[in-house]
Structure formats: structure tokens, C-alpha cells
Amino acid sequence: MAPALLALLLFVNFPFPEWLRPFVELIVYSGLVGGIPYAVLVALLFWWGHRKSDTQFRRALILSPILMLPLFFMFIVTVGLIVGFHDDAAEVAVVLKELLLYVSFILGFGYSYVVLVLGTVFVLKRLGVVSPSPAI
């Protein structure tokens, strides 16, 4: 949601401070690149999570950044096939280096969101807003 909101603000030329602009662009770019595989992962987790316990769903949530990696890889390969990779070994090496960079971003952003979600659920349970259930 944050990447979409920031992309809209960039589109309307919102006057971000110069020091903040690279961070905003990074978040927007990560949303564009990872948005489709993330939407697929969320859909699969919700489909799988039907009638699962809190504990089972929490474990899947904790594993979700790792589960995102093969989906992201398939997305990149699909885009590469559509756009057209060349057989140039140098280009393949560049793509592999970029994939390694993306892995660190996927795990970093992914686990940041996992901590945010689990922390929010923890606080809401403590406040009595959310009650634990045996099945979601």
C-alpha cells in the first residue's frame, strides 16, 4: 500500500525533500518490481490459510519472505522471456547479480513487514481488539 501511495505522490510531483526522494523512489520501485509476485503469494497464503490455526498461519507468515523468493524468480524469468534475454554471457551475469541484490531486498523488506504485522496483531490482542481463534 505504501508503494502505491508514494507512487501517486511522485506522479503528482509532491515536493519531497531532496534527502528523502531516493528512499521514496526505492520504496516505489520495490513495490513495482515485487507487487505482482507478492499479490500471488498473498492469494496463495489466504487460500492455504483457510481453516488453519493462528499458530499455523503465523508460521506461514514468518516463512513468507522465503516463499516469495521462488515466486519472484519465476516472475523475473517470465518478464525476461517476454522482453527477450540475449544469449550474451555478460548479460546473464548481470541478471544473476541483480537477482542476488533483489534477494536481499525481498528478505529485508519482507521481514520488516512480518515484524510490523506480528507486532500489530500482538498489540491488538493485548488491547482486546483482536481475539485469538483456533481457525482463521
N, CA and C of each residue as an Amber inpcrd file, in Angstrom:
protein
   408
   0.8210000  -1.1850000   0.0000000   0.0000000   0.0000000   0.0000000
   0.8700000   1.2560000   0.0000000   1.9420000   1.2260000   0.7760000
   2.8500000   2.3810000   0.8250000   3.4640000   2.6750000  -0.5450000
   3.9240000   1.6450000  -1.2940000   4.4780000   1.9600000  -2.6160000
   3.4590000   2.6200000  -3.5410000   2.2050000   2.1840000  -3.4800000
   1.1810000   2.7800000  -4.3470000   0.9210000   4.2300000  -3.9660000
   0.8300000   4.5130000  -2.6800000   0.6010000   5.8890000  -2.2310000
   1.7720000   6.7900000  -2.6030000   2.9890000   6.3040000  -2.3770000
   4.1650000   7.1050000  -2.7270000   4.2890000   7.2990000  -4.2370000
   3.9160000   6.2780000  -5.0220000   3.9440000   6.4200000  -6.4750000
   2.9630000   7.4990000  -6.9220000   1.7940000   7.5330000  -6.3010000
   0.8200000   8.5710000  -6.6230000   1.3730000   9.9540000  -6.2830000
   2.0260000  10.0710000  -5.1200000   2.6070000  11.3570000  -4.7270000
   3.7250000  11.7770000  -5.6810000   4.5290000  10.8190000  -6.1410000
   5.5620000  11.1390000  -7.1300000   4.9330000  11.5780000  -8.4510000
   3.8390000  10.9200000  -8.8320000   3.1690000  11.2170000 -10.0960000
   2.6320000  12.6460000 -10.1250000   2.1500000  13.1250000  -8.9710000
   1.6020000  14.4860000  -8.9210000   2.6620000  15.5080000  -8.5180000
   3.9320000  15.0990000  -8.5640000   5.0640000  15.9800000  -8.2420000
   4.9890000  16.5710000  -6.8360000   4.6740000  15.7240000  -5.8600000
   4.6690000  16.1650000  -4.4670000   6.0900000  16.6010000  -4.1020000
   6.2520000  17.7360000  -3.4310000   7.6040000  18.2530000  -3.1500000
   8.2810000  17.5400000  -1.9800000   8.8280000  16.3500000  -2.2490000
   9.5920000  15.6370000  -1.2230000  10.9140000  16.3600000  -0.9890000
  11.4190000  16.3540000   0.2470000  12.7760000  16.8870000   0.4630000
  13.7820000  16.0660000  -0.3450000  14.8290000  16.7120000  -0.7980000
  15.8220000  16.0400000  -1.6510000  16.4410000  14.8130000  -0.9790000
  16.6740000  14.8610000   0.3240000  17.2950000  13.7350000   1.0260000
  16.3390000  12.5500000   1.1230000  15.0160000  12.8050000   1.0550000
  14.0200000  11.7410000   1.1850000  13.6710000  11.1040000  -0.1590000
  13.8690000  11.8160000  -1.2460000  13.4680000  11.3520000  -2.5780000
  14.0690000   9.9980000  -2.9690000  15.3720000   9.7250000  -2.7260000
  15.9010000   8.3980000  -3.0940000  15.2210000   7.2560000  -2.3290000
  14.8630000   7.4820000  -1.0780000  14.1870000   6.4450000  -0.2970000
  12.7760000   6.2060000  -0.8250000  12.0880000   7.2810000  -1.1740000
  10.7400000   7.1670000  -1.7320000  10.7940000   6.4090000  -3.0530000
  11.7460000   6.7450000  -3.9050000  11.8770000   6.0590000  -5.1890000
  12.2090000   4.5820000  -5.0040000  13.0360000   4.2670000  -4.0070000
  13.3590000   2.8670000  -3.7210000  12.1160000   2.0920000  -3.2970000
  11.2990000   2.6860000  -2.4520000  10.0860000   2.0100000  -1.9950000
   9.1060000   1.8340000  -3.1530000   8.9580000   2.8560000  -3.9860000
   8.0600000   2.7530000  -5.1550000   8.5680000   1.6750000  -6.1050000
   9.8600000   1.6690000  -6.3820000  10.4400000   0.6770000  -7.2810000
  10.2510000  -0.7390000  -6.7270000  10.4630000  -0.9030000  -5.4210000
  10.2870000  -2.2330000  -4.8210000   8.8460000  -2.6870000  -4.9370000
   7.9080000  -1.7440000  -4.8230000   6.5010000  -2.0990000  -4.9910000
   6.1630000  -2.4870000  -6.4140000   6.7710000  -1.8030000  -7.3700000
   6.5250000  -2.1340000  -8.7750000   7.1140000  -3.4910000  -9.1310000
   8.3310000  -3.7310000  -8.6870000   9.0140000  -4.9830000  -9.0320000
   8.4250000  -6.1650000  -8.2740000   8.1400000  -5.9750000  -7.0010000
   7.6870000  -7.0920000  -6.1790000   6.1840000  -7.1950000  -6.0200000
   5.4360000  -6.2410000  -6.5580000   3.9920000  -6.2140000  -6.3470000
   3.2500000  -7.4180000  -6.8830000   3.5560000  -7.8250000  -8.1070000
   2.8440000  -8.9590000  -8.7100000   3.1720000 -10.2660000  -7.9910000
   4.4540000 -10.5970000  -7.7780000   4.7280000 -11.8410000  -7.0450000
   4.1630000 -11.8100000  -5.6190000   4.1700000 -10.6210000  -4.9890000
   3.6340000 -10.5120000  -3.6320000   2.1280000 -10.7580000  -3.6310000
   1.4150000 -10.2190000  -4.6090000  -0.0310000 -10.4430000  -4.6880000
  -0.3400000 -11.9300000  -4.8770000   0.4600000 -12.6140000  -5.6820000
   0.2850000 -14.0620000  -5.8670000   0.5400000 -14.7900000  -4.5490000
   1.6030000 -14.4080000  -3.8460000   1.9140000 -15.0510000  -2.5650000
   0.7930000 -14.8430000  -1.5590000   0.2830000 -13.6400000  -1.4500000
  -0.7950000 -13.3590000  -0.5020000  -2.0410000 -14.1730000  -0.8530000
  -2.3790000 -14.2350000  -2.1340000  -3.5380000 -15.0270000  -2.5530000
  -3.3470000 -16.4980000  -2.1920000  -2.1550000 -17.0300000  -2.4340000
  -1.8810000 -18.4310000  -2.0870000  -1.9220000 -18.6610000  -0.5810000
  -1.3860000 -17.7170000   0.1980000  -1.4220000 -17.8610000   1.6570000
  -2.8460000 -17.8150000   2.1970000  -3.6710000 -16.9190000   1.6550000
  -5.0650000 -16.8700000   2.1020000  -5.8190000 -18.1250000   1.6970000
  -5.5450000 -18.6300000   0.5020000  -6.1860000 -19.8700000   0.0750000
  -5.7600000 -21.0240000   0.9860000  -4.4630000 -21.1220000   1.2500000
  -3.9530000 -22.1790000   2.1130000  -4.4270000 -21.9840000   3.5530000
  -4.5040000 -20.7390000   4.0220000  -4.7900000 -20.4430000   5.4180000
  -6.2210000 -20.6230000   5.8460000  -7.1020000 -20.9450000   4.8940000
  -8.4990000 -21.1630000   5.2530000  -8.6020000 -22.3100000   6.2580000
  -9.1650000 -22.0220000   7.3820000  -9.3830000 -23.0000000   8.4700000
  -8.0830000 -23.4920000   9.1230000  -7.0360000 -22.7090000   9.0640000
  -5.7930000 -23.0410000   9.7630000  -5.7870000 -22.3170000  11.1050000
  -5.0390000 -22.8390000  12.0310000  -4.9600000 -22.2180000  13.3500000
  -4.0850000 -20.9700000  13.3020000  -4.1620000 -20.1760000  14.3680000
  -3.3030000 -18.9940000  14.4790000  -1.8320000 -19.3700000  14.3660000
  -1.4620000 -20.4460000  15.0310000  -0.0660000 -20.8740000  15.0420000
   0.3990000 -21.2840000  13.6510000  -0.4190000 -22.0420000  12.9400000
  -0.0580000 -22.4620000  11.5920000   0.0710000 -21.2600000  10.6560000
  -0.8590000 -20.3080000  10.7690000  -0.8120000 -19.1380000   9.9030000
   0.3750000 -18.2510000  10.2570000   0.6800000 -18.1450000  11.5520000
   1.8390000 -17.3450000  11.9810000   3.1270000 -17.9430000  11.4290000
   3.2380000 -19.2660000  11.4590000   4.4320000 -19.9140000  10.8940000
   4.5500000 -19.6380000   9.3960000   3.4250000 -19.7050000   8.6870000
   3.4530000 -19.4170000   7.2530000   3.8230000 -17.9620000   7.0160000
   3.3190000 -17.0700000   7.8620000   3.6570000 -15.6550000   7.7280000
   5.1460000 -15.4320000   7.9430000   5.7170000 -16.1170000   8.9180000
   7.1540000 -15.9820000   9.1860000   7.9790000 -16.5200000   8.0140000
   7.4830000 -17.5250000   7.3380000   8.1960000 -18.0910000   6.1820000
   7.9110000 -17.3430000   4.8760000   6.9570000 -16.4490000   4.8790000
   6.5210000 -15.8270000   3.6300000   7.6220000 -15.0990000   2.8460000
   8.5720000 -14.3840000   3.4840000   9.6350000 -13.7870000   2.6570000
  10.4740000 -14.8410000   1.9200000  10.6900000 -15.9800000   2.5550000
  11.4400000 -17.0560000   1.8960000  10.5940000 -17.6650000   0.7760000
   9.2810000 -17.7970000   1.0190000   8.3870000 -18.3260000  -0.0070000
   8.2580000 -17.3720000  -1.1950000   8.5410000 -16.1000000  -0.9520000
   8.4690000 -15.0880000  -2.0110000   9.5880000 -15.2700000  -3.0340000
  10.7200000 -15.8150000  -2.6070000  11.8810000 -15.9210000  -3.4990000
  11.6080000 -16.7260000  -4.7700000  11.0390000 -17.9540000  -4.6880000
  10.7820000 -18.6700000  -5.9510000   9.7280000 -17.9900000  -6.8210000
   8.7200000 -17.3730000  -6.1840000   7.7230000 -16.6460000  -6.9740000
   8.3500000 -15.4660000  -7.7020000   9.2270000 -14.7530000  -7.0120000
   9.9020000 -13.6180000  -7.6300000  10.8050000 -14.0930000  -8.7620000
  11.5210000 -15.1910000  -8.5480000  12.3950000 -15.7400000  -9.5860000
  11.5770000 -16.1050000 -10.8290000  10.4310000 -16.7670000 -10.6320000
   9.5820000 -17.1310000 -11.7760000   9.0710000 -15.8780000 -12.4880000
   8.7540000 -14.8230000 -11.7230000   8.2940000 -13.5650000 -12.3050000
   9.3880000 -12.9420000 -13.1710000  10.6120000 -12.9030000 -12.6440000
  11.7320000 -12.3090000 -13.3880000  12.0220000 -13.1030000 -14.6630000
  11.9890000 -14.4300000 -14.5580000  12.2350000 -15.2630000 -15.7360000
  11.1350000 -15.0390000 -16.7750000   9.8890000 -14.9460000 -16.3270000
   8.7810000 -14.7130000 -17.2520000   8.9240000 -13.3620000 -17.9490000
   9.2390000 -12.3200000 -17.1820000   9.4450000 -10.9990000 -17.7840000
  10.6310000 -11.0510000 -18.7500000  11.6930000 -11.7570000 -18.3650000
  12.8550000 -11.8900000 -19.2410000  12.5260000 -12.5900000 -20.5420000
  11.6640000 -13.6070000 -20.4730000  11.2650000 -14.3060000 -21.6970000
  10.3890000 -13.4270000 -22.5790000   9.5510000 -12.6050000 -21.9550000
   8.6880000 -11.7120000 -22.7300000   9.5210000 -10.6070000 -23.3830000
  10.3950000  -9.9910000 -22.5740000  11.2200000  -8.8990000 -23.0810000
  12.2820000  -9.4320000 -24.0200000  12.8120000 -10.6080000 -23.6900000
  13.8000000 -11.2380000 -24.5430000  15.2140000 -11.1030000 -24.0300000
  15.6550000 -12.1320000 -23.3330000  17.0600000 -12.1930000 -22.9210000
  17.8930000 -12.5740000 -24.1400000  19.0930000 -12.0520000 -24.2000000
  20.0140000 -12.4520000 -25.2510000  20.8940000 -13.5630000 -24.7020000
  21.5670000 -14.2550000 -25.5710000  22.4390000 -15.3430000 -25.1400000
  23.7950000 -14.8430000 -24.6890000  23.9440000 -13.5590000 -24.5590000
  25.2010000 -12.9610000 -24.1410000  25.5090000 -13.3500000 -22.6900000
  26.6790000 -13.9350000 -22.4580000  27.0640000 -14.3640000 -21.1120000
  27.1930000 -13.1850000 -20.1580000  27.5960000 -12.0410000 -20.6500000
  27.7260000 -10.8560000 -19.7990000  26.3630000 -10.4080000 -19.2850000
  25.3610000 -10.4810000 -20.1600000  24.0140000 -10.0840000 -19.7390000
  23.4620000 -11.0560000 -18.7010000  23.7120000 -12.3280000 -18.8650000
  23.2740000 -13.3280000 -17.8870000  23.9530000 -13.0720000 -16.5460000
  25.2270000 -12.7290000 -16.5600000  25.9450000 -12.4310000 -15.3230000
  25.3510000 -11.2170000 -14.6200000  24.9750000 -10.2070000 -15.3800000
  24.3490000  -9.0110000 -14.7990000  23.0100000  -9.3680000 -14.1600000
  22.2140000 -10.1800000 -14.8490000  20.9150000 -10.5900000 -14.3180000
  21.0960000 -11.3780000 -13.0260000  22.0820000 -12.2570000 -12.9770000
  22.3280000 -13.0260000 -11.7520000  22.7500000 -12.1170000 -10.5940000
  23.5850000 -11.1280000 -10.8670000  23.9770000 -10.1730000  -9.8270000
  22.7670000  -9.3860000  -9.3340000  21.8960000  -8.9900000 -10.2490000
  20.6970000  -8.2600000  -9.8560000  19.7770000  -9.1340000  -9.0180000
  19.6690000 -10.4130000  -9.3720000  18.8430000 -11.3240000  -8.5790000
  19.3760000 -11.4340000  -7.1550000  20.6890000 -11.4860000  -6.9990000
  21.2620000 -11.5320000  -5.6530000  20.9340000 -10.2590000  -4.8790000
  20.9540000  -9.1370000  -5.5480000  20.5830000  -7.8780000  -4.9030000
  19.1140000  -7.8990000  -4.5060000  18.2620000  -8.3750000  -5.4060000
  16.8330000  -8.4320000  -5.1090000  16.5290000  -9.3660000  -3.9460000
  17.2760000 -10.4540000  -3.8260000  17.0650000 -11.3840000  -2.7150000
  17.2330000 -10.6540000  -1.3830000  18.2630000  -9.8210000  -1.2820000
  18.4680000  -9.0980000  -0.0240000  17.3260000  -8.1200000   0.2350000
  16.8340000  -7.4610000  -0.8010000  15.7030000  -6.5470000  -0.6210000
  14.4340000  -7.3060000  -0.2590000  14.1830000  -8.4270000  -0.9190000
  12.9780000  -9.2060000  -0.6300000  12.9950000  -9.6680000   0.8200000
  14.1160000 -10.2020000   1.2630000  14.1880000 -10.6710000   2.6510000
  14.1380000  -9.5030000   3.6360000  14.8340000  -8.4120000   3.3290000
  14.8340000  -7.2540000   4.2220000  13.4640000  -6.6180000   4.3530000
  12.8550000  -6.2650000   3.2130000  11.5210000  -5.6670000   3.2510000
  10.4990000  -6.6770000   3.7650000  10.6210000  -7.9270000   3.3380000
   9.6620000  -8.9540000   3.7480000   9.6240000  -9.1360000   5.2450000
  10.7860000  -9.2800000   5.8550000  10.7980000  -9.4810000   7.3030000
  10.4610000  -8.2030000   8.0620000  10.6840000  -7.0450000   7.4620000
  10.2160000  -5.7970000   8.0900000   8.6970000  -5.7890000   8.1640000
   8.0490000  -6.1930000   7.0800000   6.5880000  -6.2660000   7.0830000
   6.0810000  -7.3580000   8.0270000   6.7660000  -8.4800000   8.0980000
   6.3540000  -9.5510000   9.0050000   6.3980000  -9.0570000  10.4520000
   7.4740000  -8.3770000  10.8150000   7.5860000  -7.8370000  12.1740000
   6.4830000  -6.8130000  12.4310000   6.2060000  -5.9780000  11.4410000
   5.1460000  -4.9820000  11.5760000   3.7850000  -5.6480000  11.7930000
   3.4790000  -6.6640000  10.9990000   2.1850000  -7.3550000  11.1180000
   2.0850000  -8.0940000  12.4460000   3.1050000  -8.8640000  12.7930000
   3.0530000  -9.6120000  14.0510000   2.9980000  -8.6730000  15.2550000
   3.7360000  -7.5720000  15.1850000   3.6950000  -6.5970000  16.2710000
   2.3310000  -5.9550000  16.4070000   1.7060000  -5.6240000  15.2810000
   0.3730000  -5.0290000  15.3060000  -0.6510000  -6.0050000  15.8780000
  -0.5910000  -7.2590000  15.4520000  -1.5150000  -8.2690000  15.9740000
  -1.2910000  -8.4640000  17.4740000  -0.0420000  -8.4810000  17.9140000
   0.2700000  -8.6320000  19.3290000  -0.3560000  -7.5040000  20.1540000
  -0.1690000  -6.2640000  19.6830000  -0.7260000  -5.1090000  20.3960000
  -2.2540000  -5.1600000  20.3970000  -2.8550000  -5.4880000  19.2580000
  -4.3110000  -5.5500000  19.1820000  -4.8800000  -6.6540000  20.0680000
  -4.1710000  -7.7770000  20.1870000  -4.6170000  -8.8380000  21.1000000
  -4.5220000  -8.3780000  22.5440000  -3.4450000  -7.6790000  22.9040000
  -3.2780000  -7.1540000  24.2640000  -4.3510000  -6.1420000  24.6140000
  -4.7730000  -5.3600000  23.6320000  -5.8130000  -4.3600000  23.8630000
  -7.2180000  -4.9670000  23.8380000  -7.3240000  -6.2290000  23.4330000
  -8.6210000  -6.8980000  23.3720000  -9.3970000  -6.6130000  22.1010000
  -8.7690000  -5.9660000  21.1490000  -9.4370000  -5.6570000  19.8810000
  -9.5530000  -6.9030000  19.0160000  -8.5290000  -7.7480000  19.0620000
  -8.4990000  -8.9930000  18.2920000  -8.4370000 -10.1450000  19.2860000
  -9.2720000 -11.1440000  19.0590000  -9.2200000 -12.3130000  19.9400000
  -8.6410000 -13.4870000  19.1760000  -7.8030000 -14.2870000  19.8560000
  -7.2350000 -15.4530000  19.1730000  -8.3340000 -16.4320000  18.8100000
  -8.1850000 -17.0380000  17.6430000  -9.1740000 -18.0250000  17.2140000
  -8.4610000 -19.3020000  16.8070000  -9.1290000 -20.4470000  16.9620000
  -8.4980000 -21.6990000  16.5760000  -8.3510000 -21.8370000  15.0620000
  -9.1730000 -21.1140000  14.3180000  -9.0930000 -21.1860000  12.8450000
  -9.3470000 -19.8090000  12.2700000  -8.6060000 -19.5070000  11.2160000
  -8.7770000 -18.2020000  10.5590000  -9.8130000 -18.3340000   9.4770000
